[in-house]
Amino acid sequence: MSKKHNFSAGPCILPEEVFQKSAEAILDFNGIGLSILEISHRSKDFVAVMDEARAIVKRLMNLGDDYEVLYLGGGASLQFAMVPYNLMKVGGKAAYLDTGTWAAGAIKEARKVGTVDVVGSSKDDNYSYIPKDYTVSSEYDYFHCTSNNTIYGTQMKSFPEVDTLMVCDMSSDIFSRQLDFSKFDLIYAGAQKNMGPAGVTLVVIKKDILGKTGRENMPSYFDYEQHINKESMYNTPPVFPVYASLLTLQYLEKNGGIAAAEKRNEAKAALLYNEIDSNPLFETFCVKEDRSLMNVSFKLLDDSKKEAFDSAWKAAGINGLNGHRSLGGYRASLYNALPIESVQVLVDVMKSIK
């Protein structure tokens, strides 16, 4: 069977090399006669994996020893609660930017911990743009934003200057473009978009921001300092997802790092958006200036063509093109590992619909 063109929003496409090396490790990891699925997380073989998985993140992001890298369970959704528990002072408040479903989820969880002010929102316009006319003052313990919105196809092209800590959920565009990562005090991201399989979450945190909330009733697992002190092994980590994430990041580093990935991603997005803009049958859901490089959400303007279009892209070996159930339409996710050849296949199908 030939490999399909995988536009799935996540879990998503990964480099073929990562699949091959992961499969080998499942059968025999490092030639030790044991599978990666059965070795102890305390063994020297896996400790080396964890150490390098943490180190490579700082190399790719150009961050120093004032930052710590953690690999945790629970997905980005757990971070919705861990962030306010660790950064919102007792009696304090936080500022949130509401740009989509996942940002709204983060707001909901933070309000269970303390006071949240939504400083900007595009909800009333179905999240079709990124709010820009807002300010964040020092009265807030931190500012939280979501860099890319998988459902609606919007992405923050720049980040505000704020007089407090900057927290960002980068789940769906982590490692896809160059940023000054030192601008952020805490970054978190579910791995299953751009850096590995589902089951592990990356947290990058500036160490000196912790321990200042005055909060004494925080569950131990929620405490970032507990995880830092145990070198990301406070409990048994998700061993295989960490290993596969390391392989993915090694592949990224070997192939030009984030700068090279950004160029490839820009070329893929330009190819698809150019077809959408020039083809009268298609249209995006969001404003042009905020279009995502990672998730292209679009709709077919003539319902009578839907059956023909759906049959055509499926026949072309395309997978995962259906839009999110809350929005409808179609969604092409252009994560790092997706080759431009797959985008060309989709564009050719779009051109063929008359």
Rosetta silent file (secondary structure, phi, psi, omega in degrees, C-alpha in Angstrom):
SEQUENCE: MSKKHNFSAGPCILPEEVFQKSAEAILDFNGIGLSILEISHRSKDFVAVMDEARAIVKRLMNLGDDYEVLYLGGGASLQFAMVPYNLMKVGGKAAYLDTGTWAAGAIKEARKVGTVDVVGSSKDDNYSYIPKDYTVSSEYDYFHCTSNNTIYGTQMKSFPEVDTLMVCDMSSDIFSRQLDFSKFDLIYAGAQKNMGPAGVTLVVIKKDILGKTGRENMPSYFDYEQHINKESMYNTPPVFPVYASLLTLQYLEKNGGIAAAEKRNEAKAALLYNEIDSNPLFETFCVKEDRSLMNVSFKLLDDSKKEAFDSAWKAAGINGLNGHRSLGGYRASLYNALPIESVQVLVDVMKSIK
SCORE:     score description
SCORE:     0.000 S_00000001
   1 L     0.000  134.284  179.826    0.000    0.000    0.000 S_00000001
   2 L   -77.273  151.413  179.937    1.337    3.446   -0.915 S_00000001
   3 L   -69.101  133.442  179.825    1.778    6.080    1.780 S_00000001
   4 L   -79.265  160.710  173.916   -1.110    8.532    1.978 S_00000001
   5 E   -85.549  106.948 -167.832   -0.790   12.310    1.937 S_00000001
   6 E   -97.129  104.042  177.868   -1.478   13.001    5.604 S_00000001
   7 L  -100.670   16.740 -176.547   -3.078   16.390    6.334 S_00000001
   8 L   -59.885  143.880 -176.929   -4.373   15.311    9.747 S_00000001
   9 L   -79.169  -11.583  176.630   -4.462   18.012   12.438 S_00000001
  10 L   133.682  132.770   -2.517   -3.002   15.721   15.092 S_00000001
  11 L   -54.522  149.500 -165.089   -1.832   13.164   15.857 S_00000001
  12 L  -135.003 -172.878  179.604   -0.152   13.961   12.608 S_00000001
  13 L   -63.636  141.689  173.493    2.521   13.210   10.070 S_00000001
  14 L  -129.887  162.697  179.453    6.094   12.662   11.285 S_00000001
  15 L   -60.038  142.111 -179.789    9.304   12.143    9.289 S_00000001
  16 H   -57.679  -36.547  178.722    9.649    8.665    7.783 S_00000001
  17 H   -60.203  -35.583  179.514   13.057    8.361    9.424 S_00000001
  18 H   -68.226  -41.331  176.915   11.419    8.793   12.833 S_00000001
  19 H   -60.872  -43.948 -177.484    8.961    5.977   12.122 S_00000001
  20 H   -64.301  -47.739 -178.969   11.784    3.666   11.051 S_00000001
  21 H   -68.402  -35.773  177.146   14.007    4.361   14.050 S_00000001
  22 H   -64.865  -41.867  179.339   11.042    4.160   16.434 S_00000001
  23 H   -63.408  -41.135  177.487   10.046    0.790   14.990 S_00000001
  24 H   -62.189  -41.000 -178.320   13.589   -0.506   15.418 S_00000001
  25 H   -69.490  -28.226  176.644   13.649    0.670   19.029 S_00000001
  26 H   -65.651  -34.899  179.455   10.372   -1.102   19.756 S_00000001
  27 H   -83.258  -42.725 -178.425   12.017   -4.376   18.758 S_00000001
  28 L  -157.761  108.097 -176.235   15.504   -3.721   20.161 S_00000001
  29 L   -87.987  121.023  176.986   16.546   -0.413   21.706 S_00000001
  30 L    56.506   23.414  178.475   20.227    0.473   21.319 S_00000001
  31 L    68.800   23.316 -176.709   21.088   -3.194   20.781 S_00000001
  32 L   -93.924   -1.634  179.741   20.465   -4.024   24.449 S_00000001
  33 L    80.847   14.206  177.632   18.014   -6.832   23.729 S_00000001
  34 L  -132.513  151.565  176.244   15.066   -4.948   25.200 S_00000001
  35 L   -80.289  150.628  172.451   12.315   -2.855   23.660 S_00000001
  36 L   -58.577  -23.498 -179.289   12.042    0.876   24.359 S_00000001
  37 L   -77.291  -11.992 -174.764    8.565   -0.045   25.603 S_00000001
  38 L  -123.488   -2.426 -179.059    9.892   -2.212   28.417 S_00000001
  39 L   -78.253  156.595  176.736   13.082   -0.581   29.685 S_00000001
  40 L   -70.320  140.038  175.893   13.221    1.181   33.023 S_00000001
  41 L   -70.834  -11.172  176.949   12.948    4.942   32.872 S_00000001
  42 L   -94.521   -3.329 -179.643   15.802    4.938   35.401 S_00000001
  43 L   -68.733  153.119 -178.717   18.112    2.936   33.140 S_00000001
  44 H   -62.242  -30.413 -179.646   21.192    4.694   31.782 S_00000001
  45 H   -65.363  -43.102 -179.523   19.903    4.167   28.242 S_00000001
  46 H   -81.258  -32.881  176.457   16.696    6.125   28.835 S_00000001
  47 H   -57.828  -37.487  177.043   18.265    8.732   31.135 S_00000001
  48 H   -64.606  -37.803  176.752   20.520    9.568   28.178 S_00000001
  49 H   -62.697  -49.426 -178.278   17.430    9.953   25.994 S_00000001
  50 H   -62.499  -42.913  179.898   15.748   12.291   28.461 S_00000001
  51 H   -60.135  -45.236 -178.990   18.893   14.370   28.954 S_00000001
  52 H   -72.643  -34.855  178.353   19.356   14.878   25.217 S_00000001
  53 H   -62.402  -34.448  177.816   15.626   15.456   24.629 S_00000001
  54 H   -76.865  -40.278 -176.695   15.780   18.329   27.092 S_00000001
  55 H   -68.314  -38.842 -175.500   19.075   19.702   25.797 S_00000001
  56 H   -67.596  -28.879  177.139   18.109   19.741   22.120 S_00000001
  57 H   -62.581  -44.967 -179.393   15.082   21.914   22.830 S_00000001
  58 H   -68.190  -33.539  176.395   17.294   24.639   24.290 S_00000001
  59 H   -65.159  -47.713 -178.128   19.697   24.360   21.350 S_00000001
  60 H   -64.920  -35.531 -179.050   16.908   24.724   18.797 S_00000001
  61 H   -90.662   -3.557 -179.476   15.341   27.622   20.696 S_00000001
  62 L    57.324   49.068  179.709   18.691   29.236   21.500 S_00000001
  63 L  -111.172  151.623 -177.182   17.930   29.365   25.218 S_00000001
  64 L   -97.647 -166.852 -175.661   20.392   29.309   28.110 S_00000001
  65 L   -74.132   -4.672  175.340   20.598   27.641   31.492 S_00000001
  66 L   -77.535   -6.112  175.989   18.086   30.064   32.979 S_00000001
  67 E  -108.940  148.839  175.261   15.436   27.930   31.253 S_00000001
  68 E  -119.487  147.581  179.642   14.351   24.406   32.158 S_00000001
  69 E  -116.982  130.506  179.975   12.782   21.858   29.816 S_00000001
  70 E  -125.716  146.653  170.637   10.202   19.329   31.015 S_00000001
  71 E  -117.312  113.765 -173.039    8.390   16.448   29.343 S_00000001
  72 E  -123.407  163.789  173.532    5.088   15.843   31.117 S_00000001
  73 L   -88.927 -177.734  172.286    1.902   13.835   30.703 S_00000001
  74 L    90.640   -5.751  179.598   -1.641   15.134   30.569 S_00000001
  75 H    69.558  175.048  177.239   -1.498   17.015   27.279 S_00000001
  76 H   -62.126  -25.667 -179.093   -1.672   20.762   26.855 S_00000001
  77 H   -62.186  -33.572  176.087   -5.050   20.610   28.611 S_00000001
  78 H   -67.719  -32.783  178.590   -3.320   19.840   31.915 S_00000001
  79 H   -66.664  -24.148  175.494   -1.177   22.937   31.402 S_00000001
  80 H   -55.545  -33.168  179.406   -4.366   25.006   31.336 S_00000001
  81 H   -94.581  -38.331 -177.537   -4.489   24.340   35.095 S_00000001
  82 H   -62.800  -38.050 -179.135   -0.787   24.002   35.918 S_00000001
  83 H   -59.217  -54.781 -179.652    0.036   27.459   34.563 S_00000001
  84 H   -65.539  -34.058  177.735   -2.311   29.409   36.886 S_00000001
  85 H   -61.424  -35.000 -176.484   -1.460   27.228   39.866 S_00000001
  86 H   -91.080  -23.138 -172.328    2.233   28.068   39.420 S_00000001
  87 H  -118.676  -19.301 -178.988    2.059   31.681   38.252 S_00000001
  88 L   -90.151  118.050 -179.429   -1.125   33.308   39.611 S_00000001
  89 L   -65.693  153.487  173.175   -0.574   34.779   43.044 S_00000001
  90 L   -60.796  121.636 -176.739   -3.129   34.215   45.770 S_00000001
  91 L    83.589    0.662 -179.415   -5.529   37.114   45.304 S_00000001
  92 L   -91.004 -167.069  178.433   -3.887   38.027   41.980 S_00000001
  93 E  -154.210  162.022 -177.596   -5.146   37.901   38.422 S_00000001
  94 E  -128.754  155.211  177.818   -4.055   36.987   34.915 S_00000001
  95 E  -106.137  133.941 -179.657   -4.687   38.352   31.413 S_00000001
  96 E  -127.685  144.397  172.993   -5.761   36.004   28.625 S_00000001
  97 E  -102.508  124.488 -175.977   -6.189   36.445   24.888 S_00000001
  98 E   -99.731  103.746 -176.156   -9.195   34.525   23.545 S_00000001
  99 L  -122.510    6.428 -179.853   -8.467   33.417   19.973 S_00000001
 100 L   168.145 -173.533 -175.209  -10.150   30.034   19.696 S_00000001
 101 H   -58.464  -43.852 -175.646  -11.433   26.862   21.305 S_00000001
 102 H   -75.574  -34.176  173.631   -8.199   25.973   23.090 S_00000001
 103 H   -62.955  -40.611  177.895   -7.634   29.505   24.350 S_00000001
 104 H   -63.971  -36.455  176.667  -11.183   29.423   25.718 S_00000001
 105 H   -64.490  -38.735  177.800  -10.373   26.123   27.425 S_00000001
 106 H   -65.886  -39.933  178.214   -7.339   27.676   29.090 S_00000001
 107 H   -62.506  -43.962 -178.987   -9.449   30.600   30.295 S_00000001
 108 H   -58.892  -45.017 -178.185  -12.059   28.252   31.763 S_00000001
 109 H   -71.285  -39.109 -179.619   -9.485   26.322   33.800 S_00000001
 110 H   -63.625  -32.764  179.617   -7.620   29.432   34.976 S_00000001
 111 L   -68.975  -16.246  174.543  -10.866   30.876   36.340 S_00000001
 112 L   -77.754  -15.515 -178.350  -11.081   27.885   38.680 S_00000001
 113 L  -101.261  -36.446 -177.069   -7.812   29.055   40.244 S_00000001
 114 L  -170.348 -159.414 -176.068   -8.253   32.828   40.329 S_00000001
 115 E   -85.584  133.389  178.921   -9.343   35.969   38.516 S_00000001
 116 E  -125.803  130.448  171.441   -8.974   36.135   34.738 S_00000001
 117 E  -108.465  126.796  175.025   -9.449   39.171   32.523 S_00000001
 118 E   -87.281  108.128 -172.960   -9.915   38.526   28.811 S_00000001
 119 E   -84.851  -14.305  177.645   -8.012   41.454   27.305 S_00000001
 120 E  -163.333  142.824 -178.742   -8.919   40.632   23.720 S_00000001
 121 E  -152.506  142.930  173.770  -11.260   38.228   21.954 S_00000001
 122 L  -113.736   18.610 -177.228  -12.411   37.398   18.427 S_00000001
 123 H   -59.235  -40.420 -175.958  -15.159   35.040   19.609 S_00000001
 124 H   -64.578  -18.742  177.981  -17.989   37.292   18.393 S_00000001
 125 H  -112.367   33.624  178.116  -16.641   36.959   14.840 S_00000001
 126 L    53.927   37.946  175.667  -16.212   33.163   15.059 S_00000001
 127 L    53.768   40.361 -176.615  -12.502   33.536   15.804 S_00000001
 128 L   -88.140    1.145  179.319  -11.772   34.706   12.263 S_00000001
 129 L  -153.821  168.680  176.225   -8.941   37.049   13.274 S_00000001
 130 L   -99.745  120.289  177.426   -6.321   37.678   15.966 S_00000001
 131 L   -59.375  142.752 -178.255   -7.183   40.608   18.298 S_00000001
 132 L  -130.800  -22.402 -175.405   -4.490   43.282   18.288 S_00000001
 133 L   -91.639   74.831  179.023   -5.877   46.373   20.002 S_00000001
 134 L  -151.641  160.488  176.661   -5.188   45.521   23.627 S_00000001
 135 L  -130.693  153.935  178.957   -2.650   46.228   26.353 S_00000001
 136 L  -130.104  114.789 -175.086   -1.383   44.156   29.256 S_00000001
 137 L   -95.235  178.261 -178.114   -0.161   46.030   32.317 S_00000001
 138 L   -75.399   -4.091  177.703    1.907   45.032   35.331 S_00000001
 139 L   -69.634  -16.255 -178.851   -1.242   44.540   37.405 S_00000001
 140 L   -94.598  145.216  177.875   -1.447   41.009   35.962 S_00000001
 141 L   -72.623  -29.544  175.337    0.640   38.101   37.193 S_00000001
 142 E  -165.259  163.930  174.686    1.014   36.859   33.625 S_00000001
 143 E  -116.640  131.798 -178.551   -0.346   37.118   30.101 S_00000001
 144 E  -117.252  132.177  175.890   -1.450   33.952   28.287 S_00000001
 145 E  -138.273  164.712  177.521   -1.858   33.559   24.537 S_00000001
 146 E  -117.627  117.810 -169.040   -2.228   30.747   21.996 S_00000001
 147 L   -71.619  -30.043 -176.810    0.142   31.177   19.069 S_00000001
 148 E  -143.710  141.723 -175.315   -1.769   29.127   16.500 S_00000001
 149 E  -116.407  105.765 -171.547   -5.381   28.033   16.279 S_00000001
 150 L   -63.747  -34.563 -175.062   -5.823   24.653   14.651 S_00000001
 151 L   -75.976  -48.156 -170.951   -9.578   24.836   14.174 S_00000001
 152 L   -93.824  -11.301  176.041  -10.005   28.311   12.719 S_00000001
 153 L    76.153   33.247  176.757   -6.708   28.560   10.867 S_00000001
 154 E  -113.463  157.049 -177.337   -5.349   31.723   12.494 S_00000001
 155 E  -148.313  139.035  174.938   -1.869   32.411   13.814 S_00000001
 156 L   -72.801  119.181 -179.944   -0.221   35.199   15.796 S_00000001
 157 L   -86.272  -20.247  175.241    2.319   36.786   13.455 S_00000001
 158 L  -148.012  166.157 -177.473    3.806   38.887   16.237 S_00000001
 159 L  -123.327  144.332 -173.873    3.575   39.014   20.006 S_00000001
 160 L   -73.411  159.562  168.618    2.800   42.042   22.190 S_00000001
 161 L   -85.877  123.043 -178.076    5.121   43.811   24.562 S_00000001
 162 L  -125.413  154.269 -178.812    3.698   43.202   28.024 S_00000001
 163 L   -96.749   36.716  179.246    4.655   44.417   31.493 S_00000001
 164 L  -157.295 -169.369  178.865    4.377   40.992   33.047 S_00000001
 165 E   -70.729  145.611  179.220    5.228   37.347   32.367 S_00000001
 166 E  -110.929  122.107  178.591    4.464   35.993   28.887 S_00000001
 167 E  -118.437  135.784 -178.565    2.983   32.478   28.623 S_00000001
 168 E  -137.768  130.910  169.714    2.236   30.840   25.292 S_00000001
 169 E   -86.634  107.567 -179.194    0.506   27.650   24.210 S_00000001
 170 L  -108.370   30.282 -172.212    2.458   26.706   21.057 S_00000001
 171 L   -53.113  -40.645 -171.935    0.950   23.261   20.652 S_00000001
 172 L  -104.614    3.589  172.735    0.264   23.483   16.932 S_00000001
 173 L  -139.078   17.715  177.391    3.164   25.558   15.613 S_00000001
 174 L   -57.722  135.889  177.415    6.077   24.724   17.911 S_00000001
 175 L    64.645   17.148 -178.051    9.395   24.537   15.984 S_00000001
 176 L   -99.484  -15.824 -177.732    7.717   25.659   12.747 S_00000001
 177 L  -153.760  157.018 -179.472    9.072   29.217   12.580 S_00000001
 178 L   -76.876  131.876  175.660   11.810   31.352   14.029 S_00000001
 179 L  -139.669  160.112  169.003   10.907   33.332   17.130 S_00000001
 180 L   -83.663   89.595 -174.702   12.777   35.057   19.913 S_00000001
 181 H   -66.686  -19.298  178.157   11.885   32.339   22.398 S_00000001
 182 H   -70.710   -9.732  176.472   13.598   34.257   25.209 S_00000001
 183 H   -71.904  -19.396 -175.915   10.677   36.675   25.014 S_00000001
 184 L  -101.664  139.800  177.476    8.524   34.013   26.659 S_00000001
 185 L   -89.137  -27.170  176.860    8.692   33.053   30.325 S_00000001
 186 E  -149.875  130.605  175.927    6.785   29.804   29.810 S_00000001
 187 E  -124.901  136.471  171.718    5.993   27.851   26.649 S_00000001
 188 E  -134.998  155.488 -176.342    3.996   24.649   26.502 S_00000001
 189 E  -162.510  126.753  168.262    3.007   22.402   23.636 S_00000001
 190 E   -64.834  138.747 -172.617    1.381   19.048   23.119 S_00000001
 191 L   -72.721  -21.305 -163.058    3.824   16.999   21.064 S_00000001
 192 L   -77.345   14.751  175.881    1.342   15.491   18.637 S_00000001
 193 L  -105.722  -51.045 -169.879    1.396   18.328   16.105 S_00000001
 194 L  -133.368   -7.027 -170.865    5.002   18.957   15.154 S_00000001
 195 L  -136.607    9.186  177.766    7.403   17.123   17.424 S_00000001
 196 L   162.291 -173.535  178.096    6.256   13.608   18.235 S_00000001
 197 L   -81.437  168.312  175.990    3.375   11.240   18.937 S_00000001
 198 L   -64.098  149.899  174.807    0.533   11.900   21.338 S_00000001
 199 L   122.517   -6.188  177.585    1.221   11.235   24.994 S_00000001
 200 L  -142.869  149.566  179.808    3.782   13.851   26.034 S_00000001
 201 E  -125.647  132.793  177.869    3.752   17.605   26.515 S_00000001
 202 E   -88.257  134.150  172.459    6.732   19.918   26.285 S_00000001
 203 E  -128.536  125.886  176.405    7.129   22.687   28.873 S_00000001
 204 E  -117.792  121.341 -169.054    9.904   25.275   28.588 S_00000001
 205 E  -139.110  137.678  174.432   10.075   27.523   31.620 S_00000001
 206 E   -77.496  121.196 -167.534   12.253   30.276   32.987 S_00000001
 207 H   -65.025  -32.565 -172.866   13.248   28.972   36.372 S_00000001
 208 H   -78.156    1.296  178.273   13.284   32.228   38.344 S_00000001
 209 H   -88.585   -6.269 -172.974    9.557   32.891   37.821 S_00000001
 210 L   -90.097  162.797  173.390    8.528   30.026   40.103 S_00000001
 211 L    74.565   25.776 -174.710    7.725   29.874   43.807 S_00000001
 212 L  -122.585   12.286 -174.287    6.198   33.352   44.080 S_00000001
 213 L   -88.858  -21.213 -174.036    2.457   32.735   44.282 S_00000001
 214 L    73.921   16.925 -176.340    2.071   32.188   48.005 S_00000001
 215 L   -92.880  121.379 -175.653   -0.020   29.152   47.129 S_00000001
 216 L  -105.822  -10.705 -174.464    0.306   26.337   49.686 S_00000001
 217 L  -106.952   20.632 -178.456   -2.399   23.908   48.575 S_00000001
 218 L   -71.423  131.583  174.654   -1.120   23.136   45.092 S_00000001
 219 L   -56.537  141.184 -174.302   -1.184   19.411   44.221 S_00000001
 220 H   -57.548  -39.579 -178.065    2.383   18.103   44.079 S_00000001
 221 H   -66.767  -25.019  179.983    2.114   16.940   40.495 S_00000001
 222 H   -75.141  -16.081 -171.304    1.050   20.443   39.443 S_00000001
 223 L   -82.050  111.780  179.172    4.225   21.992   40.859 S_00000001
 224 H   -57.817  -35.426 -178.507    6.785   22.705   38.126 S_00000001
 225 H   -63.228  -33.898  176.122    9.547   22.889   40.724 S_00000001
 226 H   -60.987  -43.638 -178.515    8.876   19.279   41.716 S_00000001
 227 H   -70.762  -37.205  177.302    9.391   18.205   38.091 S_00000001
 228 H   -64.333  -45.413 -178.872   12.497   20.372   37.676 S_00000001
 229 H   -62.806  -28.054  179.788   14.069   18.958   40.837 S_00000001
 230 L   -99.488   13.953  176.651   13.461   15.417   39.553 S_00000001
 231 L    52.172   47.928  177.266   14.806   16.252   36.056 S_00000001
 232 L    67.207   22.552  177.333   11.430   15.585   34.421 S_00000001
 233 L  -131.342   42.339  175.452   11.077   12.239   36.222 S_00000001
 234 L   -60.779  -40.442  169.127    8.909   13.130   39.194 S_00000001
 235 L  -127.863  178.549 -179.707    6.800   10.183   38.100 S_00000001
 236 L   -61.914  119.250 -178.649    7.375    7.646   35.329 S_00000001
 237 L   -76.049  164.145  175.340    7.552    9.733   32.157 S_00000001
 238 L   -73.220   88.676 -167.007    5.923    8.703   28.864 S_00000001
 239 H   -57.152  -53.503 -175.660    9.052    6.890   27.720 S_00000001
 240 H   -65.588  -46.389  177.087    8.218    6.086   24.109 S_00000001
 241 H   -59.535  -35.047  176.660    6.703    9.488   23.195 S_00000001
 242 H   -64.278  -43.892  179.910    9.770   11.210   24.690 S_00000001
 243 H   -63.052  -46.174  179.749   12.052    9.011   22.593 S_00000001
 244 H   -64.828  -34.122  176.258   10.071    9.616   19.393 S_00000001
 245 H   -66.290  -40.591  175.919   10.070   13.350   20.127 S_00000001
 246 H   -59.411  -45.870  178.826   13.844   13.275   20.490 S_00000001
 247 H   -58.964  -40.769 -179.627   14.140   11.543   17.110 S_00000001
 248 H   -64.923  -42.374 -179.621   11.889   14.186   15.544 S_00000001
 249 H   -71.208  -33.800  174.532   13.924   17.043   16.986 S_00000001
 250 H   -64.350  -39.852  176.854   17.172   15.410   15.899 S_00000001
 251 H   -62.761  -43.071  178.634   15.757   15.154   12.393 S_00000001
 252 H   -61.768  -46.683 -178.876   14.812   18.842   12.524 S_00000001
 253 H   -62.712  -41.273 -178.546   18.253   19.869   13.752 S_00000001
 254 H   -67.000  -26.270 -175.482   19.989   17.762   11.097 S_00000001
 255 L  -107.015   37.984  171.799   17.903   19.334    8.329 S_00000001
 256 L    97.493    1.107  176.947   18.633   22.982    8.979 S_00000001
 257 H    69.263 -160.173 -175.138   16.797   23.578   12.235 S_00000001
 258 H   -67.623  -36.071 -178.071   13.865   25.924   12.672 S_00000001
 259 H   -60.493  -44.723  179.885   15.061   28.428   10.046 S_00000001
 260 H   -69.661  -37.909  178.056   15.005   25.829    7.272 S_00000001
 261 H   -62.502  -40.160 -179.946   11.676   24.423    8.470 S_00000001
 262 H   -61.150  -42.359  179.407   10.148   27.894    8.348 S_00000001
 263 H   -62.585  -42.775  178.259   11.166   28.339    4.696 S_00000001
 264 H   -64.680  -41.179 -179.376    9.632   24.999    3.771 S_00000001
 265 H   -67.040  -38.201  177.450    6.451   25.809    5.683 S_00000001
 266 H   -63.791  -39.610  179.738    6.116   29.210    4.025 S_00000001
 267 H   -66.347  -41.371  178.918    6.441   27.608    0.586 S_00000001
 268 H   -64.150  -46.555 -178.482    3.781   24.993    1.366 S_00000001
 269 H   -64.219  -41.980 -179.667    1.348   27.552    2.753 S_00000001
 270 H   -61.395  -40.738  179.689    1.886   29.934   -0.188 S_00000001
 271 H   -60.172  -45.905 -177.587    1.165   27.141   -2.664 S_00000001
 272 H   -74.644  -44.657 -179.332   -2.147   26.254   -1.041 S_00000001
 273 H   -64.551  -34.930  177.986   -3.329   29.777   -0.223 S_00000001
 274 H   -61.888  -38.522  178.299   -2.567   30.910   -3.769 S_00000001
 275 H   -69.188  -42.950  178.636   -4.869   28.210   -5.090 S_00000001
 276 H   -59.759  -43.395 -176.919   -7.628   29.087   -2.616 S_00000001
 277 H   -70.570  -29.430 -176.668   -7.393   32.785   -3.531 S_00000001
 278 H   -95.103  -13.114 -177.666   -7.404   32.174   -7.286 S_00000001
 279 L   -99.896  116.303 -175.996  -10.038   29.425   -7.350 S_00000001
 280 L   -66.742   -7.112  179.936  -13.608   30.804   -7.136 S_00000001
 281 L   -85.645  -12.242 -172.378  -14.825   27.549   -5.580 S_00000001
 282 E  -128.309  155.187 -179.898  -12.861   27.977   -2.347 S_00000001
 283 E  -157.337  144.498  176.121  -12.476   30.474    0.478 S_00000001
 284 E   -82.128  167.195  179.605  -10.774   30.545    3.896 S_00000001
 285 L   -89.598  -12.960 -171.299  -12.626   31.143    7.158 S_00000001
 286 L  -123.797  169.461  178.703  -10.286   33.862    8.436 S_00000001
 287 L   -69.156  150.669 -172.639   -8.827   37.212    7.421 S_00000001
 288 H   -62.164  -40.035 -173.515   -5.811   37.053    5.147 S_00000001
 289 H   -67.763  -19.014 -177.748   -3.342   38.803    7.480 S_00000001
 290 H  -110.620   14.536 -178.706   -3.808   36.223   10.241 S_00000001
 291 E   -62.505  137.270 -178.883   -3.735   33.055    8.148 S_00000001
 292 L   -78.633  143.352  170.940   -1.875   30.170    9.732 S_00000001
 293 L   -80.396  -14.698 -173.426    1.152   28.519    8.137 S_00000001
 294 L  -101.001  -40.792 -174.551    0.225   25.299    9.915 S_00000001
 295 E  -128.212  110.204 -179.328   -3.538   24.833    9.575 S_00000001
 296 E   -99.832  102.035  178.194   -5.348   25.986    6.459 S_00000001
 297 E   -94.916  126.583 -176.955   -9.096   25.926    7.177 S_00000001
 298 E  -147.425  167.122 -177.696  -11.207   26.537    4.089 S_00000001
 299 E  -131.958  156.992  174.992  -14.642   25.916    2.644 S_00000001
 300 E   -92.727  125.966 -173.495  -16.208   24.957   -0.666 S_00000001
 301 L   -83.857  -13.019  179.708  -18.534   27.727   -1.878 S_00000001
 302 L  -121.285  102.545 -176.577  -20.664   25.525   -4.133 S_00000001
 303 H   -60.765  -23.180 -179.642  -22.272   22.636   -2.229 S_00000001
 304 H   -69.055  -14.770  179.564  -23.154   20.924   -5.493 S_00000001
 305 H   -95.166   -3.483 -172.638  -19.419   20.255   -5.984 S_00000001
 306 H   -61.238  -47.030 -177.925  -18.896   18.637   -2.580 S_00000001
 307 H   -61.055  -42.758  179.754  -19.405   15.034   -3.649 S_00000001
 308 H   -65.729  -42.422 -179.387  -17.040   15.415   -6.591 S_00000001
 309 H   -65.665  -46.441 -179.583  -14.390   17.164   -4.481 S_00000001
 310 H   -61.534  -41.811  179.171  -14.567   14.640   -1.644 S_00000001
 311 H   -65.096  -38.129 -176.231  -14.315   11.734   -4.061 S_00000001
 312 H   -69.291  -44.739 -177.736  -11.382   13.344   -5.864 S_00000001
 313 H   -72.726  -31.373  175.898   -9.198   14.047   -2.822 S_00000001
 314 H   -69.162  -39.689  178.206   -9.840   10.634   -1.348 S_00000001
 315 H   -65.740  -26.900  179.820   -8.988    8.976   -4.679 S_00000001
 316 L   -81.423    1.686  178.707   -5.732   10.964   -4.733 S_00000001
 317 L    82.494   24.214  179.030   -4.647    9.324   -1.472 S_00000001
 318 E   -90.805  137.564 -178.605   -5.292   12.339    0.734 S_00000001
 319 E  -126.872  146.027  170.799   -6.117   11.741    4.395 S_00000001
 320 L    76.654   29.686 -175.531   -7.366   13.977    7.212 S_00000001
 321 L   -92.480  -14.063 -179.468   -8.783   16.830    5.142 S_00000001
 322 E   -63.611  140.776  178.844  -12.183   17.138    6.822 S_00000001
 323 L   -70.519  167.198  177.459  -12.607   20.291    8.887 S_00000001
 324 L   -62.604  145.218 -175.240  -13.147   20.301   12.631 S_00000001
 325 L   -58.842  -26.460 -178.140  -16.684   19.294   13.613 S_00000001
 326 L   -81.921  -13.322 -176.599  -17.325   22.723   15.179 S_00000001
 327 L  -119.473  -34.238 -177.051  -16.459   24.622   11.997 S_00000001
 328 L    80.590 -165.431 -179.538  -17.034   22.304    9.063 S_00000001
 329 L    68.894 -140.719 -176.879  -15.435   22.711    5.683 S_00000001
 330 E  -133.282  157.479  178.036  -11.913   21.420    5.202 S_00000001
 331 E  -144.689  120.456  176.201   -8.608   21.699    7.014 S_00000001
 332 E  -107.321  112.571  179.794   -5.170   20.997    5.585 S_00000001
 333 E   -92.704  123.411 -171.540   -2.528   20.798    8.291 S_00000001
 334 L  -108.902   52.923 -175.924    0.914   21.603    6.911 S_00000001
 335 L   -65.414  168.599 -171.666    3.142   20.493    9.763 S_00000001
 336 L   -47.687  -41.912 -171.789    6.923   20.305    9.449 S_00000001
 337 L   -81.042   -9.293 -179.639    7.061   16.732    8.137 S_00000001
 338 L   -74.036  123.283  179.330    4.505   17.208    5.361 S_00000001
 339 L   -76.303  152.143  179.729    6.321   17.395    2.005 S_00000001
 340 H   -64.063  -23.988  177.311    5.403   20.087   -0.478 S_00000001
 341 H   -60.764  -34.763  177.666    4.634   17.313   -2.966 S_00000001
 342 H   -67.725  -37.435  177.399    1.575   16.420   -0.863 S_00000001
 343 H   -64.914  -39.321  179.312    0.379   20.026   -1.015 S_00000001
 344 H   -63.252  -37.507  176.701    0.776   19.962   -4.779 S_00000001
 345 H   -60.140  -45.135  178.472   -1.427   16.864   -4.959 S_00000001
 346 H   -62.932  -44.587 -179.905   -4.159   18.701   -3.048 S_00000001
 347 H   -61.241  -40.855  179.082   -3.819   21.795   -5.240 S_00000001
 348 H   -63.457  -38.247  176.609   -4.082   19.673   -8.375 S_00000001
 349 H   -64.024  -42.912 -179.858   -7.292   18.108   -7.049 S_00000001
 350 H   -62.714  -38.273  178.711   -8.726   21.571   -6.302 S_00000001
 351 H   -66.405  -28.288 -174.039   -7.898   22.697   -9.841 S_00000001
 352 H   -78.411  -15.057 -177.538   -9.649   19.664  -11.280 S_00000001
 353 L   -81.538  121.172 -177.582  -13.062   20.478   -9.796 S_00000001
 354 L  -116.936    0.000    0.000  -15.186   22.266  -12.371 S_00000001
